[in-house]
Amino acid sequence: MDGIVETVPVRTIESPCVNICVMDEASGLCTGCARTIDEIAGWSGGSAAWRDRVMAELPARMRARP
């Protein structure tokens, strides 16, 4: 094993998290990022297409908040 080194590229996952993790009971959305609890829980395991779709919905969710 000496002398064998494999470099594996690290893939970062974009996240809308702003570290304000409080769920709004009325809307069911996080007050910081506007995701649902299921979206937050599934974020790292979700497909790139699914994350892109959620990211595209977030601006409208943020604007719709009271």
Secondary structure, 3 states (H helix, E strand, C coil): CCCCCCCCCCCCCCCCCCCCCCECCCCCEECCCCCEHHHHHHCCCCCHHHHHHHHHHHHHHHHHCC
